[in-house]
Amino acid sequence: MSSFKLSSVTAAALAAVLASPALAQPNPSLLNNKQAFIADLMRQMTLEEKVGQLRLISIGPEMPAPQLAREVAAGKVGGTFNSVNRKEQRPLQEAAVKQSRMRIPMFFAYDVVHGHRTSFPIGLGLASSWDMDSVRRVARISAIEAAADGIDITWSPTVDIARDPRWGRSSEGFGEDPYLVSQLARAMVTGFQNGSPAKADSIMSSVKHFALYGAVEGGRDYNVVDMSPMRMYNDYLPPYKAAIDAGAGGVMIALNTVNGVPASANKWLLQDLLRKQWGFKGLTVSDHGAITELMRHGVARDEKEAARLAIEAGVDMSMADQVYTAELPGLVRSGQVKQRDVDNAVREVLGAKYDMGLFHDPFLRIGKAEDDPVDPKADSRLHRAPAREVARNGLVLLENRNKTLPLKKGATIALVGPLADAQVDMMGVWSGQAVTAQTVTLRQGMGNALSGQSGKLLYARGANVTNDPALVEYLNFLNWDSPEVTQDRRSPQAMIDEAVATARQADVVVAAVGEARGMSHESSSRTRLDLPESQQALLKALKATGKPLVLVLLNGRPLALNWERENADAMLETWFAGTEGGNAIADALFGDANPSGKLPVSLPRSVGQVPTYYNYPRIGRPFTPGKPGNYTSQYFDEPQGALYPFGYGLSYTEFQLGELTLSNRSMPRGGKVEASITVTNTGDRAGETVVQLYIQDLAASVVRPVKELKDFQKVMLKPGEKKTLRFDVTEDKLKFYNARLEYGAEAGDFNVQVGLDSQTVKEAVFELK
């Protein structure tokens, strides 16, 4: 982000603001009555001032500092985003509350997605913890750090259900399951807002991307979404509603179309569903430049029509385009846009500012100049211990043949791979204000773990992330500050030769492979899900040495890992683990932590099987393992189903489930059935696992999924310890939207399934009367 300071030119510009109507300002006597306070403000505002409140400007390249200061002082900016420097923000807020006629404070926004100064694991890594307290803690810490930098609102959490891993933004969200993602959405909103976004150390949450963004056709970013209403209501909408029900004050609107109408012009989506059905009272914000894009979608002839469609649909604030500012005053005066549509939007903007506490104290989070941090990027501002703990919680052990892991600290270990010492990739995308140099790589983390031990750590890069120059150019173009992907100029064979020579000196090889972080990012959709050829060649050469091979995966989407599964002795999915990722992964590799993560997504066998997700609808000719596949729903050229199923994850210990029992074999309306099961740690060390409850509706008026996650518990057990877990199965857990979008539970039989993943389960049946 480009920084700026108010210059003497800017100061002169502020002093030269054109004369305006008589000074107006908020009425302090009404300050504790939100509705009356905002109504009084709006009564005093000119049309231009109202439209100014709907304008959201990106600080930096979009608008030079002197012009921005003039616009704020003239009442033409409602908020900005991308400033995280209180020294920059303070003069702008002063311009708003001391120079503008209405004295309305502005707000400052930022994408606090998986951390702010401290980078926590990406969304998939957080989801892999299945630990709501841990995720809530991430959001709480992120809010504290962001608020200390003057941030009032974040465009987060990302709760788009994603079942097509070709979509690069899979990395930002929480996976494929409506129930799990809804729980995570609630945890994030609760952590950000902490009871009230008006608290000085809280920030307002704006959930995104509304709606259905994760279902873009072909997994190609910004593409269309065409979906039946029943699937929409049952599978894709619940996480947005969960965030709103948890109190999210804002909603960011998606860039995709929804059944032929762009979300930013979709009255049904923003008015009928969001406002009327769900009762949302907060702020809606377009995504970057989305109103202008209505012309490229082909639903608006010009900017005038784009502005009209967006404001009538219910887009309150226009992010990073000038359409509202240029067109709305004229449209209202000509009668083409109703004044009430503008007023409704302004009321929500002012209401959000009120809820953030900015009318009570415009400098609530900016604070006083004497309290500004001397060095905003100081390491002392980080929360390293929680970052390390949270990262450990989300590590998923996929394979561990012959107990290859944990590693012995007296061993000689060869660490190879293009991601073994990659600080920027460890952070993942949308890493807030995390500083690359403060991030712990795997090489550093393993070195720390072996410090003072008899073991040795040898290192060789072994390969570039990719040898495709076009791909490298693309990935570096995505980053406007500095190149992210650096290429070793040696030949691929020379790098492999060095890695093989290093491996031959070692007892065990650890290979850090996967994606550069930019490969799982906005506008980074992929047609392939396997590792790049450069890394495949490295792994095959390492395997040929005969040394035990441990794979550490760094990636932002589900990958196809067929060769890797067959040939690796152990495999640890780490996603992009954040600031303390290297230490956290080393903790797991050496056994100082026992992996307990479970997959929040299914890992496909190949891109040809996409979408692969566990809760698919039942069909008339299902494939049955062990039986002939002819005339069943299958791909005849490779095995069926996920390579690793949703909810899967191993441990360094073993867990065993007893038989599933139900308190009753029937449930009356409004009643419940208690499902109980005993889980035992049959191994030789303490560990955590996630016991998951699924329900299958055996016969319904419409086709239902083969199973649906409805509850889970994460439990820690000592060696030999057992615990009986109890789950309440209520009528609410049996409800769904039918073909008429009626929400309820239908009488009949239900199969309760409990397991340590979605596929290997214990079962019992009851009847809803």
RAMO-V29694 format. One record per backbone hydrogen bond with DSSP energy under -1.0 kcal/mol. NH is the residue of the N-H (numbers start at 1). CO is the residue of the C=O. E is the energy in kcal/mol with one decimal. If there is no record, write none. Layout:
NH:CO:E ; NH:CO:E
This chain:
11:7:-2.4 ; 12:8:-2.3 ; 13:9:-2.1 ; 14:10:-2.4 ; 15:11:-1.9 ; 16:12:-1.3 ; 17:14:-1.4 ; 24:101:-1.4 ; 30:27:-1.8 ; 31:28:-1.2 ; 33:30:-2.4 ; 37:33:-3.1 ; 38:34:-2.5 ; 39:35:-2.1 ; 40:36:-2.3 ; 41:37:-1.9 ; 42:38:-2.6 ; 43:39:-1.8 ; 44:41:-1.0 ; 50:46:-2.1 ; 51:47:-2.5 ; 52:48:-2.1 ; 53:49:-1.3 ; 54:51:-1.4 ; 55:52:-1.4 ; 56:318:-2.3 ; 57:79:-2.3 ; 59:81:-2.5 ; 68:64:-2.5 ; 69:65:-2.4 ; 70:66:-1.9 ; 71:67:-2.5 ; 72:68:-2.6 ; 73:69:-2.4 ; 74:70:-1.8 ; 75:72:-1.8 ; 76:71:-2.9 ; 78:55:-2.3 ; 79:55:-1.5 ; 80:107:-2.3 ; 81:57:-1.9 ; 82:109:-2.0 ; 88:85:-1.1 ; 89:85:-2.3 ; 90:86:-2.5 ; 93:89:-2.6 ; 94:90:-2.4 ; 95:91:-2.1 ; 96:92:-2.0 ; 97:93:-2.6 ; 98:94:-2.1 ; 99:95:-1.1 ; 100:95:-1.6 ; 107:78:-1.0 ; 109:80:-2.6 ; 110:153:-1.7 ; 112:110:-1.4 ; 113:111:-1.0 ; 120:114:-3.0 ; 122:576:-2.1 ; 124:171:-1.1 ; 126:122:-2.4 ; 127:123:-2.9 ; 128:124:-1.6 ; 129:126:-1.3 ; 130:127:-1.3 ; 135:131:-2.1 ; 136:132:-2.7 ; 137:133:-2.0 ; 138:134:-1.8 ; 139:135:-2.1 ; 140:136:-2.2 ; 141:137:-2.7 ; 142:138:-2.6 ; 143:139:-2.3 ; 144:140:-2.2 ; 145:141:-2.5 ; 146:142:-2.6 ; 147:143:-3.1 ; 148:144:-1.7 ; 149:146:-1.3 ; 150:147:-1.9 ; 151:146:-2.2 ; 152:108:-3.2 ; 153:108:-1.4 ; 154:204:-2.7 ; 155:110:-1.2 ; 156:154:-1.6 ; 159:208:-2.6 ; 162:175:-2.0 ; 167:164:-2.1 ; 170:167:-1.7 ; 171:168:-1.2 ; 172:169:-1.1 ; 176:600:-1.8 ; 181:177:-2.4 ; 182:178:-1.9 ; 183:179:-2.1 ; 184:180:-2.1 ; 185:181:-2.5 ; 186:182:-2.1 ; 187:183:-2.0 ; 188:184:-2.5 ; 189:185:-2.4 ; 190:186:-2.5 ; 191:187:-2.1 ; 192:188:-2.7 ; 193:189:-2.5 ; 194:190:-2.3 ; 196:193:-2.3 ; 199:196:-1.5 ; 202:199:-1.8 ; 203:192:-2.0 ; 204:152:-2.8 ; 206:154:-1.7 ; 207:250:-1.8 ; 208:157:-2.3 ; 210:252:-2.9 ; 215:212:-2.2 ; 216:213:-1.2 ; 217:224:-2.7 ; 219:216:-2.2 ; 220:217:-1.5 ; 223:220:-1.7 ; 232:228:-2.3 ; 233:229:-2.7 ; 234:230:-2.2 ; 235:231:-2.9 ; 236:231:-1.0 ; 237:232:-2.6 ; 241:237:-1.8 ; 242:238:-2.5 ; 243:239:-2.0 ; 244:240:-2.2 ; 245:241:-3.2 ; 246:242:-1.5 ; 247:244:-1.7 ; 248:243:-2.2 ; 250:205:-2.0 ; 251:283:-2.4 ; 252:207:-3.1 ; 253:285:-3.0 ; 254:210:-2.8 ; 258:261:-2.7 ; 259:225:-2.8 ; 261:258:-1.1 ; 263:256:-2.5 ; 265:262:-2.3 ; 266:263:-1.3 ; 270:266:-2.5 ; 271:267:-2.6 ; 272:267:-1.6 ; 273:268:-2.8 ; 274:269:-1.9 ; 276:271:-2.6 ; 277:272:-2.3 ; 278:273:-2.3 ; 280:274:-2.2 ; 283:249:-2.5 ; 285:251:-2.4 ; 286:317:-2.5 ; 289:319:-2.7 ; 290:287:-2.2 ; 293:289:-1.6 ; 294:291:-1.3 ; 295:292:-1.8 ; 297:293:-2.4 ; 299:294:-2.0 ; 300:294:-1.1 ; 306:302:-2.2 ; 307:303:-2.6 ; 308:304:-2.0 ; 309:305:-2.7 ; 310:306:-2.1 ; 311:307:-2.3 ; 312:308:-2.2 ; 313:309:-1.7 ; 314:310:-1.5 ; 315:310:-2.5 ; 317:284:-2.0 ; 318:54:-3.0 ; 320:56:-3.0 ; 326:322:-2.5 ; 327:323:-2.5 ; 328:324:-2.2 ; 331:327:-2.2 ; 332:328:-2.5 ; 333:329:-2.4 ; 334:330:-1.9 ; 335:332:-1.2 ; 336:331:-1.6 ; 337:331:-1.7 ; 342:338:-1.2 ; 343:339:-2.8 ; 344:340:-2.7 ; 345:341:-1.6 ; 346:342:-2.6 ; 347:343:-2.7 ; 348:344:-1.5 ; 349:345:-2.0 ; 350:346:-2.9 ; 351:347:-2.1 ; 352:348:-2.3 ; 353:349:-2.1 ; 354:350:-2.3 ; 355:351:-2.6 ; 356:352:-1.8 ; 357:354:-1.6 ; 358:353:-2.2 ; 361:357:-1.8 ; 364:361:-1.9 ; 367:363:-2.7 ; 371:368:-1.6 ; 372:369:-1.6 ; 378:375:-2.2 ; 381:378:-1.8 ; 382:379:-1.9 ; 387:383:-1.6 ; 388:384:-2.4 ; 389:385:-2.2 ; 390:386:-2.9 ; 391:387:-2.0 ; 392:388:-2.0 ; 393:389:-1.8 ; 395:392:-1.4 ; 396:573:-2.6 ; 398:571:-2.5 ; 399:571:-1.5 ; 401:569:-2.8 ; 403:400:-1.2 ; 404:401:-1.5 ; 407:589:-3.6 ; 411:408:-1.6 ; 413:456:-3.0 ; 414:508:-2.5 ; 415:458:-3.3 ; 416:510:-2.7 ; 417:461:-1.3 ; 419:512:-1.7 ; 420:417:-1.5 ; 426:422:-1.6 ; 427:423:-1.1 ; 433:116:-1.2 ; 434:431:-2.1 ; 438:435:-1.5 ; 439:436:-1.9 ; 440:579:-3.0 ; 443:420:-2.4 ; 445:441:-2.7 ; 446:442:-2.9 ; 447:443:-2.0 ; 448:444:-2.5 ; 449:445:-2.1 ; 450:446:-1.7 ; 453:450:-2.5 ; 455:409:-1.9 ; 456:411:-1.6 ; 458:413:-3.3 ; 460:415:-1.9 ; 472:468:-2.1 ; 473:469:-2.5 ; 474:470:-2.1 ; 475:471:-2.7 ; 476:472:-2.3 ; 477:473:-1.7 ; 478:474:-1.4 ; 495:491:-1.9 ; 496:492:-2.2 ; 497:493:-2.8 ; 498:494:-1.9 ; 499:495:-2.1 ; 500:496:-2.9 ; 501:497:-2.3 ; 502:498:-2.2 ; 503:499:-2.8 ; 504:500:-2.1 ; 505:502:-1.1 ; 506:503:-1.7 ; 507:412:-3.2 ; 508:412:-1.2 ; 509:548:-2.9 ; 510:414:-3.2 ; 511:550:-3.2 ; 512:416:-2.8 ; 513:552:-2.0 ; 515:554:-2.8 ; 519:516:-2.3 ; 520:517:-1.6 ; 524:521:-2.0 ; 526:166:-2.0 ; 536:532:-2.0 ; 537:533:-2.6 ; 538:534:-1.4 ; 539:535:-2.5 ; 540:536:-2.3 ; 541:537:-1.8 ; 542:538:-2.3 ; 543:539:-2.7 ; 544:540:-1.6 ; 545:542:-1.2 ; 546:543:-1.8 ; 550:509:-3.1 ; 551:570:-2.7 ; 552:511:-2.9 ; 553:572:-2.8 ; 554:513:-2.3 ; 560:529:-1.9 ; 565:561:-2.5 ; 566:562:-1.9 ; 567:563:-1.8 ; 568:564:-2.6 ; 569:549:-2.3 ; 570:549:-1.5 ; 571:399:-1.9 ; 572:551:-2.8 ; 573:396:-3.2 ; 574:553:-2.1 ; 578:426:-2.9 ; 579:119:-2.5 ; 581:578:-2.3 ; 582:440:-2.0 ; 584:580:-2.4 ; 585:581:-2.8 ; 586:582:-1.9 ; 587:583:-2.3 ; 588:584:-1.6 ; 589:585:-2.8 ; 590:586:-2.3 ; 592:587:-1.8 ; 593:587:-1.7 ; 597:395:-2.0 ; 598:128:-2.4 ; 599:648:-2.6 ; 603:644:-2.8 ; 609:606:-1.4 ; 610:607:-1.3 ; 618:704:-2.1 ; 627:624:-2.1 ; 632:629:-1.6 ; 633:621:-3.1 ; 634:632:-1.1 ; 643:603:-2.4 ; 644:603:-1.4 ; 647:599:-2.8 ; 648:645:-1.7 ; 650:397:-2.8 ; 656:680:-2.4 ; 658:678:-2.9 ; 661:676:-2.4 ; 663:674:-2.1 ; 667:767:-3.0 ; 671:668:-2.3 ; 673:729:-2.5 ; 675:727:-3.0 ; 676:661:-2.7 ; 677:725:-2.1 ; 679:723:-2.8 ; 680:656:-2.7 ; 681:721:-2.8 ; 682:654:-1.8 ; 682:680:-1.0 ; 687:717:-2.1 ; 689:715:-2.0 ; 691:713:-2.8 ; 692:755:-3.0 ; 693:711:-2.8 ; 694:753:-3.6 ; 695:708:-2.1 ; 696:751:-2.4 ; 698:749:-1.8 ; 706:616:-2.3 ; 708:695:-1.3 ; 710:693:-2.9 ; 711:693:-1.3 ; 713:691:-2.2 ; 715:689:-2.6 ; 717:687:-2.7 ; 720:681:-2.4 ; 721:718:-2.3 ; 723:679:-2.4 ; 725:677:-3.2 ; 727:675:-3.1 ; 729:673:-3.0 ; 734:731:-1.8 ; 735:732:-1.1 ; 736:744:-1.9 ; 738:742:-2.1 ; 741:738:-2.2 ; 744:736:-2.0 ; 748:768:-1.9 ; 750:766:-3.0 ; 751:696:-2.8 ; 752:764:-3.5 ; 753:694:-3.1 ; 754:762:-2.3 ; 755:692:-2.2 ; 758:646:-2.2 ; 762:754:-3.0 ; 764:752:-1.8 ; 766:750:-2.2 ; 767:665:-1.8 ; 768:748:-3.3 ; 769:667:-2.6
